[in-house]
């Protein structure tokens, strides 16, 4: 039943994206003017904001997929969280962190890694969003590499800053290459700002 609900949501939001993509394509071909349809898009977003579930909280961290704002305290070693629409706030506090994947389609991502301890080896955490900001609180005292790409938006990784279109930031602590325990964070965004501190 849960799998069927997730599949239905996927079809619905996939259909919405295809519909708006089709309208943009027709606009490019001068068949219709998409500019006249913006009020409809705003109404649709307003209806979604009224009907969406607010602030869901997961007591069983590790894996989830959902809609609406999510606040997660994750103490598992590997984390996988996705959110179709709504913000996703993840606080990781594992004593044996092995990375994972965090992604939203429409919504911001906030990740707090300040309390983690890493498992031995290089651990990979991927964080991405299509439309939304990413904010990451990095762990201190852990060898770290950050690889970030952004199609449009501002990027700030510690003191490194980028603005504009199709930007990339690569950050690495001096001890990263020689470390036997280290964390690689890979972020990707289409539209939104990035901040890592």
Secondary structure, DSSP 8 states (H G I E B T S, - for coil): -HHHHHHHHHHHHHHHHHHHHHHHHHHHTTSS-GGGGHHHHHHHHHHHHHHS---EEESS-SEEEESS-EEEEE-SSEEEEEEEES-EEEEE--SSB-EEEEEEEES-EEEE-TT--B-SEEEEEEEEEEES-EEEE--SSSEEEEEEEEEES-EEETTEEE-SEEEEEEEE-TTTTT-SEEEEEEEEEEES-EEE-
